[in-house]
Amino acid sequence: MDTNRIKEKFGDFYIADENTFKMGIDKKITNIISERFKDRTILETCTGAGFTTISLATFAAHVYSIEINQNHQKQAIQNINKAGLSDKVTFILGDIMNEKLLNNLPEINSAFLDPDWADTRRSNHTYRFKNSNTHPPADILLKTILRLTKNVALILSPLVDVNEFSDIPSHELQRIYLGSEHALYCLYFGELTNYIGETELRVNA
């Protein structure tokens, strides 16, 4: 993995493989999203190599980050240590959809959800929110975490049909652009919303 590409996208010579590099969101985006979590105690799902975790921990009081893949979590732990934020992050290895794990989580007041859709980038793939084919399924994940906190941010592919959001709780739908590319959607709920309806964020590439 080209360390210069990692530094350009995530801000330092962190550890990543091709999969975690592809899944990770550019720091120029995560730094802005993370400002909404200032001083909050956050549940983060799908840690990956910890790049968003770094941004969240920079602003948050504490981040509890759950990852199902042990190799990804090992990368994340090393990256958080390199960023000097290990005291602000607690890593949990497991499946966020496991009821026992959910019932034993520490108290949180917000959540950042980034289900894995990067490995489904195929020309014949259909991106969905309802009956979602992300890992874990985005629609079920959102419903599950809203039981824990109403303050949620959910990352989704820019190719999802926004009409599928019509019957979910009141939210802000933000279209996020990196340069001229529509990079992703972010749905905000509860106190994380700035405006109910559609908004747009444009970040220089």
ZAZATOR-193705 format. One record per residue (C-alpha): residue in three letters; chain; x, y, z; residue number from 0. Coordinates in nm, 4 decimals, padded with zeros to 6 digits. Each point is the difference from the previous one (the first is absolute). Example, Ala and Ser with C-alpha at 12.3 -4.5 7.8 and 13.67 -1.06 7.14 Angstrom:
residues 2
@type:ala | mol:A | xx:01.2300 | yy:-00.4500 | zz:00.7800 | seq:0;
@type:ser | mol:A | xx:00.1370 | yy:00.3440 | zz:-00.0660 | seq:1;
end
This chain:
residues 205
@type:met | mol:A | xx:00.0000 | yy:00.0000 | zz:00.0000 | seq:0;
@type:asp | mol:A | xx:00.1443 | yy:00.3369 | zz:-00.1066 | seq:1;
@type:thr | mol:A | xx:00.0579 | yy:00.1943 | zz:00.3227 | seq:2;
@type:asn | mol:A | xx:-00.0109 | yy:00.3328 | zz:-00.1850 | seq:3;
@type:arg | mol:A | xx:-00.3546 | yy:-00.0784 | zz:-00.1181 | seq:4;
@type:ile | mol:A | xx:-00.0938 | yy:-00.0806 | zz:00.3581 | seq:5;
@type:lys | mol:A | xx:00.1466 | yy:00.3270 | zz:00.1250 | seq:6;
@type:glu | mol:A | xx:-00.1777 | yy:00.2007 | zz:-00.2708 | seq:7;
@type:lys | mol:A | xx:-00.3406 | yy:-00.1533 | zz:00.0789 | seq:8;
@type:phe | mol:A | xx:00.0220 | yy:-00.0404 | zz:00.3779 | seq:9;
@type:gly | mol:A | xx:00.2566 | yy:00.2527 | zz:00.1169 | seq:10;
@type:asp | mol:A | xx:00.3015 | yy:-00.2047 | zz:00.1073 | seq:11;
@type:phe | mol:A | xx:00.2001 | yy:-00.3136 | zz:-00.0784 | seq:12;
@type:tyr | mol:A | xx:-00.2579 | yy:-00.2253 | zz:00.1600 | seq:13;
@type:ile | mol:A | xx:-00.0410 | yy:-00.3745 | zz:-00.0502 | seq:14;
@type:ala | mol:A | xx:-00.2514 | yy:-00.1259 | zz:-00.2569 | seq:15;
@type:asp | mol:A | xx:-00.0491 | yy:-00.2775 | zz:-00.2510 | seq:16;
@type:glu | mol:A | xx:-00.1814 | yy:00.0313 | zz:-00.3328 | seq:17;
@type:asn | mol:A | xx:-00.3340 | yy:-00.0790 | zz:00.1626 | seq:18;
@type:thr | mol:A | xx:00.0213 | yy:00.2378 | zz:00.2952 | seq:19;
@type:phe | mol:A | xx:00.1444 | yy:00.2712 | zz:-00.2251 | seq:20;
@type:lys | mol:A | xx:-00.2963 | yy:-00.0314 | zz:-00.2375 | seq:21;
@type:met | mol:A | xx:-00.2550 | yy:-00.0082 | zz:00.2849 | seq:22;
@type:gly | mol:A | xx:00.1458 | yy:00.3003 | zz:00.1815 | seq:23;
@type:ile | mol:A | xx:-00.1522 | yy:00.3454 | zz:-00.0480 | seq:24;
@type:asp | mol:A | xx:00.2311 | yy:00.2881 | zz:-00.0906 | seq:25;
@type:lys | mol:A | xx:00.1046 | yy:00.1979 | zz:00.3092 | seq:26;
@type:lys | mol:A | xx:-00.1152 | yy:00.3249 | zz:-00.1610 | seq:27;
@type:ile | mol:A | xx:-00.3558 | yy:-00.1360 | zz:00.0273 | seq:28;
@type:thr | mol:A | xx:00.0229 | yy:-00.1794 | zz:00.3346 | seq:29;
@type:asn | mol:A | xx:00.1532 | yy:00.3029 | zz:00.1706 | seq:30;
@type:ile | mol:A | xx:-00.3066 | yy:00.2073 | zz:-00.0912 | seq:31;
@type:ile | mol:A | xx:-00.2525 | yy:-00.2697 | zz:00.0933 | seq:32;
@type:ser | mol:A | xx:00.1777 | yy:-00.0577 | zz:00.3303 | seq:33;
@type:glu | mol:A | xx:-00.0480 | yy:00.3614 | zz:00.1102 | seq:34;
@type:arg | mol:A | xx:-00.3668 | yy:-00.0855 | zz:00.0623 | seq:35;
@type:phe | mol:A | xx:00.1128 | yy:-00.2508 | zz:00.2640 | seq:36;
@type:lys | mol:A | xx:00.1952 | yy:00.2524 | zz:00.2102 | seq:37;
@type:asp | mol:A | xx:00.0147 | yy:-00.1105 | zz:00.3663 | seq:38;
@type:arg | mol:A | xx:-00.2337 | yy:-00.2964 | zz:-00.0616 | seq:39;
@type:thr | mol:A | xx:00.0398 | yy:-00.3615 | zz:00.1053 | seq:40;
@type:ile | mol:A | xx:-00.0250 | yy:-00.1890 | zz:-00.3280 | seq:41;
@type:leu | mol:A | xx:-00.0728 | yy:-00.3511 | zz:-00.1145 | seq:42;
@type:glu | mol:A | xx:00.1793 | yy:-00.0597 | zz:-00.3305 | seq:43;
@type:thr | mol:A | xx:-00.0746 | yy:-00.3085 | zz:-00.2059 | seq:44;
@type:cys | mol:A | xx:00.2259 | yy:-00.1607 | zz:-00.2592 | seq:45;
@type:thr | mol:A | xx:00.3320 | yy:00.1473 | zz:00.1135 | seq:46;
@type:gly | mol:A | xx:00.2016 | yy:-00.1156 | zz:-00.2999 | seq:47;
@type:ala | mol:A | xx:00.3559 | yy:00.1259 | zz:00.0431 | seq:48;
@type:gly | mol:A | xx:-00.1183 | yy:00.2799 | zz:00.2278 | seq:49;
@type:phe | mol:A | xx:00.0240 | yy:00.3000 | zz:-00.2308 | seq:50;
@type:thr | mol:A | xx:-00.3429 | yy:00.1392 | zz:00.0862 | seq:51;
@type:thr | mol:A | xx:00.0638 | yy:-00.1018 | zz:00.3612 | seq:52;
@type:ile | mol:A | xx:00.2959 | yy:00.2380 | zz:00.0045 | seq:53;
@type:ser | mol:A | xx:-00.2157 | yy:00.2908 | zz:-00.1174 | seq:54;
@type:leu | mol:A | xx:-00.2805 | yy:-00.0844 | zz:00.2428 | seq:55;
@type:ala | mol:A | xx:00.2380 | yy:-00.0361 | zz:00.2948 | seq:56;
@type:thr | mol:A | xx:00.1553 | yy:00.3370 | zz:-00.0776 | seq:57;
@type:phe | mol:A | xx:-00.3330 | yy:00.1679 | zz:00.0828 | seq:58;
@type:ala | mol:A | xx:-00.1848 | yy:-00.2481 | zz:00.2230 | seq:59;
@type:ala | mol:A | xx:00.0183 | yy:-00.0626 | zz:00.3713 | seq:60;
@type:his | mol:A | xx:00.0404 | yy:-00.3715 | zz:-00.0724 | seq:61;
@type:val | mol:A | xx:-00.0549 | yy:-00.2494 | zz:-00.2828 | seq:62;
@type:tyr | mol:A | xx:-00.1073 | yy:-00.3619 | zz:00.0440 | seq:63;
@type:ser | mol:A | xx:00.0861 | yy:-00.1587 | zz:-00.3337 | seq:64;
@type:ile | mol:A | xx:-00.1276 | yy:-00.3426 | zz:-00.1068 | seq:65;
@type:glu | mol:A | xx:00.1622 | yy:-00.2121 | zz:-00.2715 | seq:66;
@type:ile | mol:A | xx:-00.0731 | yy:-00.3589 | zz:-00.0989 | seq:67;
@type:asn | mol:A | xx:00.3294 | yy:-00.0584 | zz:-00.1859 | seq:68;
@type:gln | mol:A | xx:00.2940 | yy:-00.0547 | zz:00.2361 | seq:69;
@type:asn | mol:A | xx:00.2618 | yy:00.0887 | zz:-00.2635 | seq:70;
@type:his | mol:A | xx:-00.1728 | yy:00.3316 | zz:-00.0690 | seq:71;
@type:gln | mol:A | xx:-00.0196 | yy:00.0715 | zz:00.3712 | seq:72;
@type:lys | mol:A | xx:00.3726 | yy:-00.0651 | zz:00.0407 | seq:73;
@type:gln | mol:A | xx:00.0691 | yy:00.2613 | zz:-00.2677 | seq:74;
@type:ala | mol:A | xx:-00.2357 | yy:00.2425 | zz:00.1725 | seq:75;
@type:ile | mol:A | xx:00.1678 | yy:-00.0427 | zz:00.3396 | seq:76;
@type:gln | mol:A | xx:00.3401 | yy:00.0739 | zz:-00.1525 | seq:77;
@type:asn | mol:A | xx:-00.1355 | yy:00.3028 | zz:-00.1850 | seq:78;
@type:ile | mol:A | xx:-00.1744 | yy:00.1426 | zz:00.3071 | seq:79;
@type:asn | mol:A | xx:00.3222 | yy:-00.0426 | zz:00.1984 | seq:80;
@type:lys | mol:A | xx:00.1945 | yy:00.1787 | zz:-00.2742 | seq:81;
@type:ala | mol:A | xx:-00.2537 | yy:00.2845 | zz:00.0091 | seq:82;
@type:gly | mol:A | xx:00.0470 | yy:00.0299 | zz:00.3775 | seq:83;
@type:leu | mol:A | xx:-00.3684 | yy:-00.0580 | zz:00.0747 | seq:84;
@type:ser | mol:A | xx:00.0040 | yy:-00.3398 | zz:00.1701 | seq:85;
@type:asp | mol:A | xx:-00.1373 | yy:00.1437 | zz:00.3254 | seq:86;
@type:lys | mol:A | xx:-00.3138 | yy:00.1194 | zz:-00.1822 | seq:87;
@type:val | mol:A | xx:-00.0890 | yy:-00.3258 | zz:-00.1779 | seq:88;
@type:thr | mol:A | xx:-00.1204 | yy:-00.3366 | zz:00.1279 | seq:89;
@type:phe | mol:A | xx:00.0067 | yy:-00.2779 | zz:-00.2568 | seq:90;
@type:ile | mol:A | xx:-00.2553 | yy:-00.2800 | zz:00.0084 | seq:91;
@type:leu | mol:A | xx:00.0421 | yy:-00.3119 | zz:-00.2146 | seq:92;
@type:gly | mol:A | xx:-00.3321 | yy:-00.1482 | zz:-00.1032 | seq:93;
@type:asp | mol:A | xx:-00.3170 | yy:00.0168 | zz:-00.2082 | seq:94;
@type:ile | mol:A | xx:-00.2032 | yy:00.3165 | zz:00.0546 | seq:95;
@type:met | mol:A | xx:-00.3156 | yy:-00.1989 | zz:-00.0808 | seq:96;
@type:asn | mol:A | xx:00.0622 | yy:-00.2352 | zz:00.2925 | seq:97;
@type:glu | mol:A | xx:-00.2629 | yy:00.0705 | zz:00.2674 | seq:98;
@type:lys | mol:A | xx:00.2283 | yy:-00.1038 | zz:00.2867 | seq:99;
@type:leu | mol:A | xx:00.2665 | yy:00.2443 | zz:-00.1155 | seq:100;
@type:leu | mol:A | xx:-00.2593 | yy:00.2763 | zz:-00.0393 | seq:101;
@type:asn | mol:A | xx:-00.1396 | yy:-00.0602 | zz:00.3465 | seq:102;
@type:asn | mol:A | xx:00.3459 | yy:00.0301 | zz:00.1568 | seq:103;
@type:leu | mol:A | xx:00.1113 | yy:00.3202 | zz:-00.1696 | seq:104;
@type:pro | mol:A | xx:00.1056 | yy:00.2957 | zz:00.2155 | seq:105;
@type:glu | mol:A | xx:-00.2322 | yy:00.3015 | zz:00.0125 | seq:106;
@type:ile | mol:A | xx:00.0234 | yy:00.2106 | zz:-00.3164 | seq:107;
@type:asn | mol:A | xx:-00.1812 | yy:00.3109 | zz:-00.1220 | seq:108;
@type:ser | mol:A | xx:00.0612 | yy:-00.0223 | zz:-00.3745 | seq:109;
@type:ala | mol:A | xx:00.1059 | yy:-00.2418 | zz:-00.2728 | seq:110;
@type:phe | mol:A | xx:00.1910 | yy:00.0024 | zz:-00.3268 | seq:111;
@type:leu | mol:A | xx:-00.0948 | yy:-00.2826 | zz:-00.2373 | seq:112;
@type:asp | mol:A | xx:00.2026 | yy:-00.0867 | zz:-00.3090 | seq:113;
@type:pro | mol:A | xx:-00.1099 | yy:-00.3429 | zz:-00.1281 | seq:114;
@type:asp | mol:A | xx:00.2337 | yy:-00.1549 | zz:-00.2533 | seq:115;
@type:trp | mol:A | xx:-00.1112 | yy:00.0512 | zz:-00.3585 | seq:116;
@type:ala | mol:A | xx:00.3424 | yy:00.0474 | zz:-00.1562 | seq:117;
@type:asp | mol:A | xx:00.0450 | yy:-00.3702 | zz:-00.0772 | seq:118;
@type:thr | mol:A | xx:-00.3156 | yy:00.0005 | zz:-00.2136 | seq:119;
@type:arg | mol:A | xx:00.1249 | yy:00.2394 | zz:-00.2679 | seq:120;
@type:arg | mol:A | xx:-00.0862 | yy:-00.2072 | zz:-00.3043 | seq:121;
@type:ser | mol:A | xx:-00.1517 | yy:00.1224 | zz:-00.3244 | seq:122;
@type:asn | mol:A | xx:-00.3129 | yy:-00.2127 | zz:00.0447 | seq:123;
@type:his | mol:A | xx:-00.0475 | yy:00.0759 | zz:00.3701 | seq:124;
@type:thr | mol:A | xx:-00.3167 | yy:00.1758 | zz:00.1191 | seq:125;
@type:tyr | mol:A | xx:00.0471 | yy:00.2226 | zz:00.3029 | seq:126;
@type:arg | mol:A | xx:-00.2912 | yy:-00.0105 | zz:00.2413 | seq:127;
@type:phe | mol:A | xx:-00.0986 | yy:00.1400 | zz:00.3377 | seq:128;
@type:lys | mol:A | xx:-00.3167 | yy:-00.2040 | zz:00.0452 | seq:129;
@type:asn | mol:A | xx:00.0795 | yy:-00.3710 | zz:00.0156 | seq:130;
@type:ser | mol:A | xx:00.3563 | yy:00.1257 | zz:00.0045 | seq:131;
@type:asn | mol:A | xx:00.2912 | yy:-00.2047 | zz:-00.1313 | seq:132;
@type:thr | mol:A | xx:00.2652 | yy:00.1830 | zz:00.1994 | seq:133;
@type:his | mol:A | xx:00.1830 | yy:-00.1734 | zz:00.2850 | seq:134;
@type:pro | mol:A | xx:-00.1764 | yy:00.0258 | zz:00.2406 | seq:135;
@type:pro | mol:A | xx:-00.3269 | yy:00.0911 | zz:-00.1778 | seq:136;
@type:ala | mol:A | xx:-00.0319 | yy:00.3788 | zz:00.0264 | seq:137;
@type:asp | mol:A | xx:-00.3761 | yy:00.0076 | zz:00.0533 | seq:138;
@type:ile | mol:A | xx:00.0070 | yy:-00.2571 | zz:00.2804 | seq:139;
@type:leu | mol:A | xx:00.3099 | yy:00.1577 | zz:00.1555 | seq:140;
@type:leu | mol:A | xx:-00.1661 | yy:00.3425 | zz:00.0106 | seq:141;
@type:lys | mol:A | xx:-00.3170 | yy:-00.1377 | zz:00.1578 | seq:142;
@type:thr | mol:A | xx:00.2071 | yy:-00.1898 | zz:00.2571 | seq:143;
@type:ile | mol:A | xx:00.2193 | yy:00.2925 | zz:00.1043 | seq:144;
@type:leu | mol:A | xx:-00.2905 | yy:00.2450 | zz:00.0180 | seq:145;
@type:arg | mol:A | xx:-00.1156 | yy:-00.2094 | zz:00.2969 | seq:146;
@type:leu | mol:A | xx:00.3197 | yy:00.1039 | zz:00.1802 | seq:147;
@type:thr | mol:A | xx:00.0166 | yy:00.3664 | zz:-00.1024 | seq:148;
@type:lys | mol:A | xx:-00.1993 | yy:00.2347 | zz:-00.2227 | seq:149;
@type:asn | mol:A | xx:00.3200 | yy:00.1868 | zz:-00.0930 | seq:150;
@type:val | mol:A | xx:00.1341 | yy:-00.1959 | zz:-00.2957 | seq:151;
@type:ala | mol:A | xx:00.2020 | yy:00.0640 | zz:-00.3158 | seq:152;
@type:leu | mol:A | xx:-00.0191 | yy:-00.2654 | zz:-00.2732 | seq:153;
@type:ile | mol:A | xx:00.2343 | yy:-00.0146 | zz:-00.2990 | seq:154;
@type:leu | mol:A | xx:-00.1388 | yy:-00.1390 | zz:-00.3266 | seq:155;
@type:ser | mol:A | xx:00.1102 | yy:-00.0442 | zz:-00.3592 | seq:156;
@type:pro | mol:A | xx:-00.0716 | yy:00.2912 | zz:-00.2370 | seq:157;
@type:leu | mol:A | xx:-00.1757 | yy:-00.2517 | zz:-00.2251 | seq:158;
@type:val | mol:A | xx:-00.2824 | yy:-00.0756 | zz:00.2451 | seq:159;
@type:asp | mol:A | xx:-00.3476 | yy:00.1179 | zz:-00.1115 | seq:160;
@type:val | mol:A | xx:-00.0968 | yy:00.2843 | zz:00.2355 | seq:161;
@type:asn | mol:A | xx:-00.3682 | yy:-00.0924 | zz:-00.0387 | seq:162;
@type:glu | mol:A | xx:00.0765 | yy:-00.2936 | zz:00.2294 | seq:163;
@type:phe | mol:A | xx:00.0397 | yy:00.2446 | zz:00.2899 | seq:164;
@type:ser | mol:A | xx:-00.3613 | yy:00.1203 | zz:-00.0128 | seq:165;
@type:asp | mol:A | xx:-00.1314 | yy:-00.2010 | zz:00.2948 | seq:166;
@type:ile | mol:A | xx:00.2908 | yy:00.0193 | zz:00.2446 | seq:167;
@type:pro | mol:A | xx:00.0030 | yy:00.2419 | zz:00.2979 | seq:168;
@type:ser | mol:A | xx:00.0442 | yy:00.3726 | zz:-00.0588 | seq:169;
@type:his | mol:A | xx:00.3542 | yy:00.0662 | zz:-00.1249 | seq:170;
@type:glu | mol:A | xx:00.2472 | yy:00.2140 | zz:-00.1883 | seq:171;
@type:leu | mol:A | xx:00.1134 | yy:-00.1511 | zz:-00.3294 | seq:172;
@type:gln | mol:A | xx:00.3404 | yy:00.1395 | zz:-00.0896 | seq:173;
@type:arg | mol:A | xx:00.1541 | yy:-00.0489 | zz:-00.3432 | seq:174;
@type:ile | mol:A | xx:00.3759 | yy:00.0093 | zz:00.0426 | seq:175;
@type:tyr | mol:A | xx:00.2324 | yy:00.0885 | zz:-00.2872 | seq:176;
@type:leu | mol:A | xx:00.3767 | yy:-00.0409 | zz:-00.0091 | seq:177;
@type:gly | mol:A | xx:00.1005 | yy:00.2355 | zz:-00.2752 | seq:178;
@type:ser | mol:A | xx:-00.2481 | yy:-00.0637 | zz:-00.2809 | seq:179;
@type:glu | mol:A | xx:-00.0690 | yy:-00.3595 | zz:00.1072 | seq:180;
@type:his | mol:A | xx:-00.3164 | yy:-00.0848 | zz:00.1926 | seq:181;
@type:ala | mol:A | xx:00.1867 | yy:-00.2058 | zz:00.2589 | seq:182;
@type:leu | mol:A | xx:-00.2781 | yy:-00.1119 | zz:00.2357 | seq:183;
@type:tyr | mol:A | xx:-00.3174 | yy:00.0796 | zz:00.1896 | seq:184;
@type:cys | mol:A | xx:-00.0198 | yy:00.0613 | zz:00.3718 | seq:185;
@type:leu | mol:A | xx:-00.3313 | yy:-00.0225 | zz:00.1834 | seq:186;
@type:tyr | mol:A | xx:-00.0145 | yy:00.1850 | zz:00.3334 | seq:187;
@type:phe | mol:A | xx:-00.2610 | yy:-00.0581 | zz:00.2690 | seq:188;
@type:gly | mol:A | xx:-00.0913 | yy:00.1621 | zz:00.3302 | seq:189;
@type:glu | mol:A | xx:00.2294 | yy:00.2682 | zz:00.1395 | seq:190;
@type:leu | mol:A | xx:00.2555 | yy:-00.0603 | zz:-00.2764 | seq:191;
@type:thr | mol:A | xx:-00.2254 | yy:00.1611 | zz:-00.2611 | seq:192;
@type:asn | mol:A | xx:00.0597 | yy:00.3582 | zz:-00.1060 | seq:193;
@type:tyr | mol:A | xx:-00.3051 | yy:00.0104 | zz:-00.2274 | seq:194;
@type:ile | mol:A | xx:-00.2857 | yy:-00.2398 | zz:-00.0709 | seq:195;
@type:gly | mol:A | xx:00.0118 | yy:-00.0704 | zz:-00.3730 | seq:196;
@type:glu | mol:A | xx:00.2745 | yy:-00.0088 | zz:-00.2623 | seq:197;
@type:thr | mol:A | xx:00.3314 | yy:00.1786 | zz:00.0459 | seq:198;
@type:glu | mol:A | xx:00.3270 | yy:-00.0028 | zz:-00.1895 | seq:199;
@type:leu | mol:A | xx:00.3647 | yy:-00.0073 | zz:00.1062 | seq:200;
@type:arg | mol:A | xx:00.2743 | yy:00.0715 | zz:-00.2522 | seq:201;
@type:val | mol:A | xx:00.3586 | yy:-00.0732 | zz:00.0972 | seq:202;
@type:asn | mol:A | xx:00.3035 | yy:00.0843 | zz:-00.2122 | seq:203;
@type:ala | mol:A | xx:00.1759 | yy:-00.3116 | zz:-00.1273 | seq:204;
end
